[in-house]
Amino acid sequence: MWVAVPDFIVDCQRGFQKQVVLFEKQRMTLEAANAHFFRHA
């Protein structure tokens, strides 16, 4: 049981980090799109 709990926590942290990375990529894409849009507006 002591092995399963840390593994579960590590898996959760990995999943959370993946979500954060995806969110950052989306945010950067949106900012780039906004900059592009305003430049040509």
VEXDREN-2710 file (C-alpha; in Angstrom, 1 decimal):
% VEXDREN-2710
k/r/px/py/pz
1/MET/0.0/0.0/0.0
2/TRP/2.8/2.4/0.7
3/VAL/4.1/2.0/-2.8
4/ALA/0.7/2.6/-4.4
5/VAL/0.0/6.0/-2.7
6/PRO/3.2/7.8/-3.8
7/ASP/2.8/6.4/-7.3
8/PHE/-0.7/7.7/-7.4
9/ILE/0.4/11.1/-6.2
10/VAL/3.2/11.2/-8.8
11/ASP/0.7/10.2/-11.6
12/CYS/-1.6/13.1/-10.5
13/GLN/1.3/15.5/-10.5
14/ARG/2.4/14.4/-14.0
15/GLY/-1.2/14.8/-15.3
16/PHE/-1.5/18.2/-13.7
17/GLN/1.8/19.3/-15.3
18/LYS/0.6/18.1/-18.7
19/GLN/-2.6/20.2/-18.3
20/VAL/-0.6/23.2/-17.3
21/VAL/1.7/22.8/-20.3
22/LEU/-1.3/22.5/-22.6
23/PHE/-2.9/25.5/-21.0
24/GLU/0.3/27.6/-21.5
25/LYS/0.5/26.5/-25.2
26/GLN/-3.2/27.5/-25.7
27/ARG/-2.6/30.9/-24.0
28/MET/0.4/31.6/-26.1
29/THR/-1.4/30.7/-29.2
30/LEU/-4.3/32.9/-28.3
31/GLU/-2.0/35.8/-27.5
32/ALA/-0.2/35.3/-30.9
33/ALA/-3.6/35.3/-32.7
34/ASN/-4.7/38.4/-30.9
35/ALA/-1.4/40.2/-31.7
36/HIS/-1.8/39.1/-35.4
37/PHE/-5.4/40.3/-35.4
38/PHE/-4.8/43.7/-33.9
39/ARG/-1.8/44.3/-36.2
40/HIS/-4.0/43.8/-39.2
41/ALA/-7.2/45.4/-37.8
END
